[in-house]
Amino acid sequence: MRTHLVLITLVISLLLFSCASIVSKSNWPVSIDSKPSGASVTIFNKKGAEVYTGKTPASLKLKSGSGFFSKESYSIVLSKDGFETKKINLECRVNGWYWGNILIGGIIGMLIVDPATGAMYKLDKEFVDVNLTAVSPTASTSPEIKILDKNNIPDNWKQHLIEVK
C-alpha cells in the first residue's frame, strides 16, 4: 500500500510540474548599448505600445510572453543627434526548458502554466550593441532654396514660373 501511495504521489507531482516556470522565468534581462553612448532608446512591443524610454547604456527586463501561447517581440529604436536612427528587432523563441515538460511529464505545465506565464519563451538576445553611423554633412534632410537662372531650367518648369514685379 505504501509503495502505491508513493507511486501515485510521484505521478501526480510529475503531471503538475511546469518545467520552464520552475527552472526558468518569464521576464528576461537585456542590456542595450551604443557607440557613441548616450543615444536615446525607445522600445515598442509587437502591438506598438511603448514599453521603455531611456538612454544608452541601459539594462532592463522584458516579458517574453504576450498572452496564452503568444510570444512577444520588440522593436528597439536608437537615435542621437548627428547620427542615423537605427531600429533593431528583438524576438522571443521557445525556451528549451519548456520541452522539459515532455521528459518530466508535466502536461499541465506544458499546456497551461508555461504558456500562460510566458515562461515557454525566451528572448533571443541578452545584449544589443549598436554602432551608430554619423550623418554625412552633405546629406541634408532639410528643405533647400536654390537660385536658378531661368535660361538654365528644364522647359516643363517654365510653365510654372510667376513673374515678380
C-alpha positions in Angstrom: 0.0 0.0 0.0 2.8 2.4 0.9 4.5 1.8 -2.4 1.3 2.5 -4.3 0.9 5.8 -2.4 4.4 6.9 -3.2 4.0 5.9 -6.8 0.6 7.8 -7.1 2.2 10.9 -5.4 5.1 10.8 -7.8 2.9 10.5 -10.9 0.6 13.4 -9.7 3.6 15.6 -8.9 5.1 14.9 -12.3 1.9 15.7 -14.1 1.6 19.1 -12.3 5.2 20.2 -13.0 5.8 23.2 -15.3 9.4 23.0 -16.2 10.0 26.4 -17.7 8.1 28.2 -15.0 10.0 26.4 -12.2 13.5 26.4 -13.7 13.3 29.5 -15.8 11.4 32.8 -15.9 9.1 34.9 -18.0 10.9 38.3 -17.7 14.4 38.3 -19.3 17.2 40.8 -18.8 18.6 42.7 -21.8 21.4 45.2 -21.9 21.4 47.8 -24.6 24.5 49.9 -25.6 25.6 52.1 -28.4 28.7 53.6 -29.8 28.7 56.5 -29.1 26.8 56.1 -25.8 24.1 58.4 -24.7 21.7 57.6 -27.5 18.0 57.7 -26.9 16.4 54.3 -26.6 12.7 53.6 -27.2 11.3 50.1 -27.1 7.9 49.1 -28.5 6.2 45.8 -28.1 4.6 43.9 -31.0 1.3 45.9 -30.5 3.2 49.1 -30.9 3.0 50.2 -27.3 6.0 51.9 -25.8 7.4 49.8 -23.0 10.7 51.7 -22.3 12.4 55.0 -22.9 15.9 55.9 -21.7 19.5 56.4 -22.8 22.3 54.0 -23.5 23.7 52.1 -21.8 20.5 50.6 -20.4 19.7 47.4 -18.6 16.1 46.2 -18.2 13.8 43.2 -18.1 11.4 42.4 -20.9 8.4 40.0 -20.8 8.8 37.0 -23.2 5.1 36.3 -23.5 2.2 38.4 -24.7 -0.7 36.1 -23.9 -1.7 32.5 -23.8 0.6 30.6 -26.3 1.7 34.0 -27.7 5.3 35.2 -27.8 6.3 38.8 -27.5 8.6 40.7 -29.9 10.1 44.1 -29.6 11.4 47.0 -31.8 14.3 48.9 -30.3 14.8 52.4 -31.8 18.1 54.2 -31.1 18.7 57.8 -32.1 21.2 60.5 -31.4 21.7 64.0 -32.9 24.2 63.8 -35.8 23.7 60.1 -36.3 21.3 57.9 -38.3 18.4 56.4 -36.4 18.7 52.6 -36.1 15.9 50.0 -35.5 16.7 46.6 -34.1 14.1 43.8 -33.8 14.3 41.6 -30.7 12.4 38.3 -30.9 11.4 35.6 -28.4 12.0 31.9 -29.1 10.8 28.8 -27.4 12.6 28.2 -24.1 14.5 24.9 -24.0 13.2 24.3 -20.5 9.6 24.2 -22.0 10.5 20.8 -23.6 11.4 19.5 -20.2 7.7 19.1 -19.6 7.7 16.2 -22.1 10.6 14.5 -20.3 9.2 15.0 -16.8 5.6 14.5 -17.9 4.2 17.9 -16.9 1.1 18.1 -19.1 -0.5 20.9 -17.1 2.8 22.8 -17.2 3.1 22.2 -21.0 -0.5 23.1 -21.9 -1.4 25.7 -19.2 1.2 27.1 -16.8 4.2 27.8 -19.1 2.0 29.2 -22.0 0.0 31.4 -19.6 3.0 32.8 -17.7 5.1 33.3 -20.9 7.9 31.1 -19.4 7.7 28.9 -22.5 9.5 31.7 -24.4 12.9 33.4 -24.0 14.5 36.5 -25.6 16.8 35.6 -28.4 19.4 38.2 -27.3 20.7 39.3 -23.9 22.9 42.1 -25.3 22.2 44.6 -28.0 25.2 46.7 -29.0 24.8 49.1 -31.9 27.3 51.2 -33.8 25.5 54.4 -34.8 26.6 55.9 -38.2 27.3 59.6 -38.3 25.2 61.6 -40.7 27.1 62.9 -43.7 27.3 66.7 -43.7 26.4 66.8 -47.4 23.3 64.7 -46.9 20.7 67.3 -45.8 17.2 66.4 -45.0 16.0 70.0 -44.6 14.5 71.9 -47.5 16.9 74.0 -49.6 16.5 77.2 -51.5 18.4 77.3 -54.8 18.6 80.3 -57.1 18.5 79.2 -60.8 18.8 81.1 -64.0 15.5 80.9 -65.9 17.5 80.2 -69.1 19.1 77.1 -67.5 15.9 75.3 -66.2 14.0 72.5 -68.0 11.2 73.6 -70.3 8.5 71.8 -68.4 9.4 74.0 -65.3 8.9 77.3 -67.3 5.2 76.9 -67.4 5.1 77.2 -63.6 7.1 80.4 -63.4 5.4 83.5 -62.0 6.7 86.9 -62.8 7.6 89.0 -59.8 7.3 92.8 -60.2 
